Amino acid sequence: MATPDPLLVLALYTVLFFFWAYGIVSFLLDLKNKIVPKTAQFLRGRRRLKEEKEKEEERQEREEQLY
């Protein structure tokens, strides 16, 4: 059985490494540019809705106390 050429093996491993590294960098950039901002926006929206709900409840409570 013939053994593969060491330079060919090294070249193929190098190509595979670059695709692997590209995938990791692409994933990290997606996290930074898409997932993290969307999560932060979602959490801000939930916090804002909670604050609005609390203000509305306080307003209703004050209205009920007036009558």
N, C-alpha and C positions, 0 to 999 in steps of 0.2 A: 504494500500500500504506500502511495506517495504522500509525503508530508507537504503541507501547504507552505508556500513561500513566506518567510517571516516578514518581509516588507509589505506584502499584500495583506497579511493579517494586521499589521500595524496600521496600514492605511484604512482598512475597514473599521477597526476599533476607533480610530481617530474620527472618522465620519460619524459613527454611531454616538460617540461622545458629544460631538457638536450638536447633533439633533436632540440628544438628551438634555444638554445644557440649554439649548434654545427653548425646549419645552418648559423647563423649570423657570427660566427668566420670563417667558410669556405668561405663565401662571401667576408669578409674583406681580407682574405689571397689571394683570387683570384684577388681582386682589386690590392693589393700590388704587387703580383708576376706576373700577366699577363696583366691586363688592363692598369695600369699606365705605365709600360715599353713600351708596344706596342704604346700607345698614344705618349709618349715622342719620340720614334723612328720615328713615322709618322711625328711629327712636325719637328724633325731635318731634315728629308728627304725633306720636303716641303721647309724649310728654305734654305737648300743646293741647291735645284733646282732653287729657286728664285735668289740666289747669282750667280749661274752659268749663268742664263739667263741674269742678269744685266751685268756680265763681258763680255759675248758674244756681247751684244748690244753695250757696250763701245768699244770693239775691232772693231766691224763693223763701228762704228761711226768714230773712228780714221782712219780706212782704207779709208773710203769715203773722209775724209778731206785731206788725202795724195794725192788723185788722182784729 
